[in-house]
Every structure is written in C-alpha cells, then in structure tokens.
Amino acid sequence: MRINRTELGENIGFTSVADEKFKTCSVYVRFMTPLDPENAAANSLAVSSLSASSSALPSVAALNERLSSLYGSALGSFSRKRGDIQILGLSASWICSRYALEGEDVESEMLSLFRDCLFSPDVTDGAFSAASFRITKNDLLDHIDAEMNNKRGYALDRASEIAYAGEPAEFSCCGTRASAEAVTPESAYSAYLRLLSTAQIEIYYVAPEESKAVPEMFRREFSAIERRSQKCTFRAVSPAKSEPVTVTEEMDVNQCKTVLAFKSDSDDIYAMRVMSAILGETPVSKLFVNVRERLSLCYYCACRYSPAKNTLFVDSGVEKANIEAAETEILRQLDEIRNGNVTEDELESAFLVLDNSLAAVGDTPSSYSSWYFERFCDGIKIDPKQQSERYREVTKERIIAAARSFRLDSRYYMTVTEGCK
Amino acid sequence: MVKNVITSKVAGESCIHVKHDSGLDIYICEMPGFSTVEAILGTKYGSVNTMFRTAGDEDFTTVPEGIAHFLEHKLFENEDCGVFELYAKTGASANAMTSFDRTCYLFGCSKNYTENLRILLDFVQKPYFTQETVDKEQGIIGQEIQMTSDSPEWRVFFNMLRCMYRSHPVRIDIAGTQESIAKIDAPLLYKCYDTFYNLNNMALSIAGNVRADEVLAICDELLRPCEDNGLETVFPDEPDGIIQPEIREKQHIGKTIFNLGYKCRPYSGEERLRMSMAASLASAILTDASTDMFVSLLESELINSGFGAEVFFGDGWSALIFSGESDSPEKVRDALFAEIERISREGVDEAIFRRIKRSTYGLLIRELNNVDAVANIMLNGHLDGVGPYDAIDIVSALTAEDINNFIKNELRNDNTVLSVIEKEGGSQ
C-alpha cells in the first residue's frame, strides 16, 4: 500500500491510496464548512443535486442509465456533521477496466462522468435543473420527515440538540423542513458556488494503482476557480451546563429510550476513547455486562465518545418501569471507573478491540478514506499502527482522570404515552 | 476428507471446499493483501423450522415459535462464562444472527484468528442450558420483541407476510412472541440443539487473511464427528393465493412506508438460485431509475429515490417485495401493476436487459472486494445448495426470455399484498 497526500490549491488536499488488492477504484470529495442553520439545507441540496444529473447527462434517468451501463458504477452524495462543521461529499466507485467484459475503459468513462458532475453540473441561467432539483428536494424532505421512524437514532439526535443548545452542532446537517422547503434551484446553485470557493476541500482516491490523470484533472479544474477559503476548526469542546437539563417526550412506543450526555474539558482524547470502550462500546463493557446482562434492566445500553465536542452519550432501550434503576446503574458504572475499579482484563480487552478495529483499516476503500480523513480533521499525522500505540500508552490513572472529567450535562427520555401501552 | 478448489471462470476467483470427516462442509478463501478475517459457522435452522424429526423419531416434534432465535442467544453462554468474555481476550468482534432458515455464529478480527476459530468451534459444540438461565433470557428476548415492534420497517414487513402466507411459518416473527417464548425450557432447547446442530447440517465459511492448512488443522483437532441423523423438516401445506390484499396500521412515525409483495412459487437448490437471479434482474428492471415508470413516479412525488425491491426466497416460500416511502402507496401499486402488464405483453426492452445484466455482474464483482461479503457468499451458497460463484455464472447465462417468463408467470396482480404503516394523523 502506498499513500501520498499533496496540496492541489488553497486548502485543497488530494490523498492517493494505491493498494493492489482492490478490484475497484473509488473517489471521495469532501467539502467542509462551518455548520450554519441558514445554509445547511441549501448546502446539502447543492451537493445532492450534483449526483442527480450533469450537463452531459441532464436528467436523473440519463445519469442512472449511464451508471448502470458502466457495470453498476456507484455515485452518491452525503451530508453529515462533525462537531460544529458540516461535511458534504460526492463519491463514486467503479470496477477496474480489467474486469469489463467487452474491453470498455470504465475508469476513464467514470472519471469523466465524475468530473462533469462536480465541475459542469446541470445548470441553466444560474440555477440547477428544475426537474432534477425537485426530485432531490423531495428526497431531502422525506429524509427529514423519516428521521422519527428510527426511534433510537431520533433519540440520539434529540439528545444532541439538547446537549449542544446554543452551539452550531445543535443543528441538523440537513437543515429543518422549513429551511429545506425554502431552498430554490437558484439558491442551491449559489450555495454550491460558495462551497467551491470557500469550503476546505479534501479528496481521496483509492485504487489498485496510483494515477497521474486523477490529481491532474482536479488540479486543472480547481485552478479555474477563485478560492478564498479558511481552515475549519474541527474540535470545538462543548461546555457542560451548570445544572443538568432534562427533556421528556411522550410517544406511542413499546420501548422507552434514554440518552445521557456527559461533557469533559480534558484534552486527553486517547484516554477518553479507551475509557469509553471500557464503559460501554463492547459486549464485555461495564454497561452491557451489568445493566443488561446482570440486572436485565434494558435490551441495549451503550456509549459513544465524540472527540470533536468532547462529549460522551450513553443510550439505552428500556421499559418505563426500569428507567430510574437503569440510570442509577449507568451512573454507578461510570463511578466505578472514576474510583479506579477497572480490572486488567477490562483494560486489555479495550486495547484489543481498538487494536483490531485499527488493523482492519485498509480492508475496504471506504475505510482508508474515512480513517485518514478523520486523522486529517484531528490534525494528527499518524498511521493506524501508531494510533494503536497511543492507545496502548494510556495508563489506568489517565483513564480514571478521563472518567472524573465527565460531568452530566443533559438527559433525554422518550417515554410511553400514558394509556397507550 | 475430500478437498476441492472451486474457481469462477468469469471472475477468476477461487476458494477451497472441504467435506470434513466430521460431517461439516468447510469453505476457505485466502485473500492476499487483506488484514481481516471473517468466519461464520452456520446451521440450516431458522424460525421456520418448527416441525421436524430425525431418523430415530417416530413422530414429528412441534416446537414453540421463536425457539431457534432463543437457542442462538443461549448458546452464547458456556458453563463457565459468556462467550463474549472469551472473545474479549482476543479482541475479536463476535456476533450471531437467526433468520428464517439459518442461524449463524460469526467473528471478525485482524489478529489471533486461529484462537478465535478455536473459540467459535468449541462453544458452538458445547451447549449449556439451565432453567435459571432460560428464565433470565426470556426477559431479555421479551425486551427485544418490544423494541422490534417499534420499528416500522419490521412491522410493515411482517404484516405483509401474515397477509401473504396462510400456513407457512415464514409468517411468524423470528423472535416469536412473549407467549410463545414462555413455553421454552432447557430440555426443549437440548432437543433442538441435538437435532439441528449436527455437523452434517452445518457449514463453516472463513475468508480473508487466513491459511487453509491452519484452518483445517484446527478443524481436525476440534470437530467431533457426527453421524448423519436423517433430519427431516416439514411445513404445513401452503395454498396458492394470499389471505388479504391490503393491510394498514398507524404508528408514531414521520413518513408513511410501504411493502408491496408478490407471492411467487417456491423453488429449491440450483433452480431457486436461477429463479432468484431472474427475480433480481426483473426487480432491477422494474426499479431502474432511468425507466419511464420510475421517472414518472419520482416526478409526481409518489416515490423518492429510496424506492427499491428485495428478492425474498427460502425454504418453501418466494416473494418479490417492493418497498419505499410514499403518501399514496396504492398509486405506486397501480403503476407497478400497469408496468408489469405492459412487460408481460411486450417483453422487456433488450437494451435495458443487457444494461441491467451488466450492472448486476459489476455488483457481484464488487462484492469479491470485501472479506465479509466473500465469507457470506460461500456460506449462503452452501446453505442454499449451490456453489459460491454460481450466481455470477447464472447471471451471465440469463436471457431476456428468462426475465419475461419470470415476470409473466410469477408476478400476478391477484397474488400481491400491500402493507402500509401510516403516519398517525396522516392524510390517508
């Protein structure tokens, strides 16, 4: 495997990963910009419009027909948030030309298609094509409406809104329904021009062999764009509230959901991550072993740590009668770590789980792209092996200090509507 | 021990198949350059297998709904400790799953694969059930049943199956019900274990950064030879036709969702694979985003880009299921009815067929890029009675006429069920 990062222009990075075991080529372009509720929906619609049609393939039907004729090549867009930053992306992957049945040059065809989507979008008179845009906008509105269909995900989203109230991370990376409804083909295209000019951009190309043509294409196209971008601040620690806030919502559900948000002011991100693994990221973590298995208080109980906001979320699916007992036990398990009650086996198990997941980086094209992109955001130049060593250097004392640094910030409860169940 | 190398001429890939002396079928794919290992030990035993007997039994045994899933949970507990505790010492990510017709135990790791394989082969061959642990598990699975009943995707799917199948146990929830799992006890679990966890009814699939000789040495050491027990599973006669064509339910959700299922005739072995690939191509043609029907539905906002289809074929059942989000699912049904009638009359467009076939081939090639996918392809192929690469060869051989025949013979409008989970307070 060979990995190489170069700068193509002002705040535009290009990382090439050559790994001969792959049968596919993949490209990921990420635009990074401060998350702003005024622009989030427009940005999201701008990038998703790029994957709906292009000037060369000016309809959803034409673009999809071309992709399927190129052996089911994939083209997609995404919008997510990392802390206070909105990350918008366009990605594509295709089989290497050597697998084409009739000798087609799939690689050149797909690179050309991807270039058109990014740099020659389906635009007339300063607006995205109305027909394609209407479909894209309908997709986004349905996506926003459907967030409530997944109760666990919805509960985590609501907990995030409550924990980060007053900060950019409070807002959804898709915008609200009202803000999405207000976006027009004109305003979405304006948003795209703004992203091209001002967003920080990182590109990843993962293929069996290095390519000169790919970075050259991006360099040439971006050189025609006037850039005035600023570097993003990827870590914005969220301060804990002076008193924990509690929000309860009743719904017609069978199983209640609870989410506790804890915040820390520590900078020891490696210790926090190991602490989170010991507390609740695996089937031998304290939360699973005690809250679910020993006391049978809930079906799931797990945690995840967000280094971008220095926040730890603990979520569980629980019967209403057990909410209080489950919360008491969750807090008690966190206290166990604070008091140093961490066994050598628990520590070693956390290291092994982290080791294993890091050793798996590189077994799929997307794992290369996402892992190295996350380290770029962290501002740390290391490889998976070095990160594994950083975890191994974490001592029990640092884990105790990490656990002690977390304060309860907020609680979200989704409870059963009285009389319904 | 009989050892074969299986090769796909089209994709140029190969794997090893061993019929082990213990009775177990073993598939190994060495994947140079990959770091991870995925191993799956599966048995042909799922939620539909509620009635069975072995060569030594005079009568068939009928067991409570949800017992295969219950057994999967309980097998994760040894006499001394939980299986997760053993994997915690190696760092592997371990899991298990029960579907309609199979139960699988798996691990994924980047290190210590030989030790993980030992854990897997050991605990699956060493059941330990007591009434006390069975009682405790009833509470945990009861909560799982509660949780899945809040999932609109789960509800819409099982509501559809209950309206589609009158007798076949595919209509029951994989986890059973609170009432059915209350009837499960330790002796019943042992009975099911002894019947279905016979190595002649199982397969091991392992792919990634492995060496075949190491895998086989561990298998030789740990697998305990099993006599073929002459297992026989039966299903109640399932009549042609459906029970009711439409079912609706309201839930506290943000967007109305639907499943539109076409009940098809059941198939087995290679014929099932051929028909399922024909179904897969037919569904890809019907949901292709470049067709007039799809574009018309999109533009009129009756569907969004998430509209798609799933081929749902198994032991005694077959269905093609269209799904999506829509405020007017009945209009989507009308459009599909009209399109299927048109294709039945005129045949599929040859150019679209060739394009979709090429696209499906590309997707199959892409799966070979992935360690998890390769392990699953080998295991699922065996449990379905076909070879790991047969799907690629069958797709290559399919003709437009095969697709026309599938659409004409299997997609009958009078054999469909529309299941809808409506948003509470919605406009329908």
Contacts between the chains, C-beta under 8 A, distances in Angstrom:
chain1	res1	chain2	res2	distance
A	19	B	33	7.0
A	20	B	33	6.7
A	21	B	31	7.4
A	21	B	32	6.8
A	21	B	33	3.1
A	21	B	34	6.2
A	22	B	369	5.9
A	23	B	365	6.1
A	23	B	366	7.1
A	23	B	368	6.3
A	23	B	369	5.0
A	24	B	366	5.8
A	24	B	369	5.6
A	59	B	295	7.8
A	60	B	289	6.0
A	60	B	290	7.9
A	60	B	295	6.8
A	60	B	298	6.7
A	61	B	289	6.5
A	61	B	290	4.1
A	61	B	291	7.5
A	61	B	294	7.7
A	61	B	295	5.0
A	62	B	290	7.1
A	64	B	288	7.1
A	64	B	289	3.8
A	64	B	290	4.7
A	65	B	290	3.7
A	65	B	355	7.0
A	67	B	359	7.9
A	68	B	288	6.9
A	68	B	290	7.3
A	68	B	355	5.3
A	68	B	356	6.4
A	68	B	358	7.4
A	68	B	359	4.0
A	69	B	355	4.9
A	69	B	358	6.6
A	69	B	359	7.4
A	70	B	362	7.7
A	71	B	358	5.7
A	71	B	359	6.3
A	71	B	361	6.6
A	71	B	362	2.9
A	71	B	365	7.4
A	72	B	358	7.5
A	72	B	359	3.5
A	72	B	360	6.8
A	72	B	361	7.8
A	72	B	362	3.8
A	72	B	363	4.7
A	72	B	366	7.6
A	73	B	362	7.1
A	93	B	366	7.6
A	94	B	362	7.8
A	95	B	362	5.2
A	95	B	365	5.3
A	95	B	366	6.3
A	99	B	11	7.7
A	99	B	362	7.8
A	99	B	365	5.2
A	101	B	358	7.1
A	101	B	361	7.1
A	131	B	299	6.9
A	134	B	299	7.2
A	134	B	301	7.9
A	135	B	298	5.1
A	135	B	299	7.0
A	135	B	304	7.8
A	135	B	305	7.0
A	138	B	298	7.8
A	138	B	301	5.2
A	138	B	304	5.7
A	139	B	304	4.8
A	139	B	305	5.0
A	139	B	306	7.5
A	142	B	255	5.7
A	142	B	304	4.7
A	142	B	306	7.6
A	142	B	325	5.3
A	144	B	254	7.8
A	145	B	254	4.2
A	145	B	255	4.2
A	146	B	253	7.6
A	146	B	254	5.3
A	146	B	255	4.0
A	146	B	257	7.9
A	146	B	325	6.1
A	147	B	254	6.1
A	148	B	252	7.4
A	148	B	253	5.8
A	148	B	254	3.6
A	148	B	255	7.9
A	149	B	152	5.2
A	149	B	153	7.5
A	149	B	253	4.6
A	149	B	254	5.8
A	149	B	255	6.2
A	149	B	257	7.0
A	150	B	151	7.8
A	151	B	150	5.4
A	151	B	151	7.7
A	251	B	252	5.0
A	252	B	251	7.2
A	252	B	252	4.3
A	252	B	424	7.0
A	253	B	150	4.9
A	253	B	252	6.7
A	254	B	146	4.4
A	254	B	147	7.4
A	254	B	149	5.0
A	254	B	150	5.2
A	255	B	143	6.9
A	255	B	146	4.6
A	255	B	147	4.7
A	255	B	150	5.6
A	282	B	84	7.8
A	282	B	88	7.2
A	283	B	82	8.0
A	283	B	84	3.9
A	283	B	87	7.9
A	283	B	88	7.8
A	283	B	94	7.4
A	284	B	84	5.2
A	284	B	85	6.0
A	284	B	87	8.0
A	284	B	88	4.1
A	288	B	84	8.0
A	292	B	140	7.2
A	293	B	82	7.3
A	296	B	136	6.4
A	296	B	139	4.9
A	296	B	140	6.0
A	298	B	143	6.8
A	299	B	140	6.7
A	299	B	143	3.9
A	299	B	144	5.4
A	299	B	146	7.5
A	299	B	147	5.4
A	300	B	147	7.8
A	317	B	143	7.2
A	317	B	147	5.3
A	319	B	143	6.8
A	319	B	146	7.3
A	345	B	88	7.2
A	345	B	89	7.6
A	348	B	89	7.6
A	349	B	88	4.0
A	349	B	89	7.1
A	349	B	91	7.2
A	351	B	91	7.7
A	352	B	88	7.3
A	352	B	89	7.5
A	352	B	90	6.5
A	352	B	91	2.7
A	352	B	111	7.9
A	353	B	88	7.9
A	353	B	91	5.2
A	353	B	93	7.4
A	355	B	91	5.7
A	355	B	110	7.5
A	355	B	111	6.7
A	356	B	91	4.2
A	356	B	92	6.6
A	356	B	93	6.8
A	356	B	109	5.6
A	356	B	110	4.9
A	356	B	111	6.2
A	357	B	93	7.8
A	357	B	110	7.9
A	358	B	110	7.9
A	359	B	35	5.3
A	359	B	36	7.5
A	359	B	110	3.2
A	359	B	111	6.2
A	360	B	35	6.0
A	360	B	36	4.8
A	360	B	108	7.7
A	360	B	110	5.0
A	362	B	35	6.3
A	363	B	34	5.2
A	363	B	35	5.5
A	363	B	36	4.8
A	363	B	208	7.7
A	363	B	370	7.8
A	363	B	371	5.9
A	364	B	369	7.4
A	364	B	370	6.1
A	365	B	369	7.7
